């Protein structure tokens, strides 16, 4: 009874404390209700702590958007991707796995490109050198299914840059320069190939057919090297009034189709055992051009209808239509045996689609081009790093280097002379003609892909002769030399020569270029 009575009295006292607090008097702290630390802190202290945390988050802890922070961000992203891949494929992303080697190559190529860009040189130069060093040092050695994966990755990156090139073509300038484009695509290519055949015949003792095989292998210009630098100059206004970038980009795609087609004809004539294969090779070049143009035009017109221009996701859907269609064209053309048709269809579809979108209202800006510009920043180190990784300096035969350099430079001199004659009578002045010749120098993609073909064909022969084996190895060596010499020379020449040789009417500075990019992103968000 006494215990129950005591508890009743304590409860009554607690009620009295609550009533007293409500009335505005000083509260009496009960022995039962002891205040906690949170209750002891004043509201001003809590607000101060909240404001400090909020200010730190808003100011990103005082960190600026520096180059160091970007590198750290890339490393964190790479570690996260590696952890995800390790949980999926396990040992393939360990240091002994081939997938790990590919990832390291792409990452180092990206960093090397950024470093080279700091000294005002094309980023692709550092990416190419990175691939060459990793291959020559023995680190980058892959086999099995990853060889096919690497080829596919190169094709994907090449498709993106071709789409970007098609979206950057000027239809008005292309119409005015249509005859010049055809002449520029055909005449210098054939002249360089014939020049290489003549020089190799007298220096290396090649038969004329082997000399033409080497010549058309060397005569293909690399869009992967030329297009990114040209588009950068065009966006800054250099040469835009006369359509210089449109002229070179359009001619480069046709140049590659012609060179690859005649190269295949020469290869078939050397190693063919019947007339049926030869006749098929003779028809393949024109067929590839017709097929590529037809597929590109049809697909480009389709992108003007699907999706509808009033679709809320029109930018995304048009990007997917152009990107997936171009990639299917490049990969599918390889699959059905018409490799030259794919790149031509890819660049044609994006060009036709861009023209249709301008008619539908995208006259001042093209958000799809901005999308592929962002994608290209990711795929660029992949493409040039993997191209550089095809070159092993240890495989270069010293006795072939001097003769190979003579063949390369002799053929380039003939190409330059022919290119100048082709451009005479047009609306280009001497400085602009010199720039076109610089843009017409780089070799990379086609040479890296086709250089081993002759040697592989010789080795597959039942009774190969030592002379043919030596010729196959020499062709591979000379192709590698052409990449090492012309890709850096051409890219540096375009980058440094563009602002000095091209017309500056409408050209913009770097600050204005950043402002223009910001305006494009704002317009894309509004669309």
Secondary structure, DSSP 8 states (H G I E B T S, - for coil): -HHHHHHHHHHHHHHHHHHHHHTTS-----SSS---HHHHS-HHHHHHHHHHHHHHHHTGGG----HHHHHHHHHHHHHHHHHHHHHHHGGGGSTTSHHHHHHHHHHHHHHHHHHHHHTTS-HHHHHHHHHHHHHHTT-----THHHHHHHHHHHHHHHHHHHHHHHH--HHHHHHTHHHHHHHHHHHHHHHHHHHHHHHHHHT---HHHHHHHHHHHS---HHHHHHHHHHHHHTTTTTTTTHHHHHHHHHHHHHHHHHHHHHHHHHHHH-SSHHHHHHHHHHHHHHHHHHHHHHHHHHHHHHHSS-TT-TTHHHHHHHHHHHHHHHHHHHHHHHT-HHHHHHHHHHHHHHHHHHHHHTT-SS--HHHHHHHHHHHHHHHHHHHHHHTT--GGG--HHHHHHHHHHHHHHHHHHHHHHHHHHTTSS--HHHHHHHHHHT----HHHHHHTTHHHHHHHHSTT--HHHHHHHHHHHHHHHHHIIIIIHHHHHHHHHHHHHHS--TT---HHHHHHHHHHHHHHHHH-
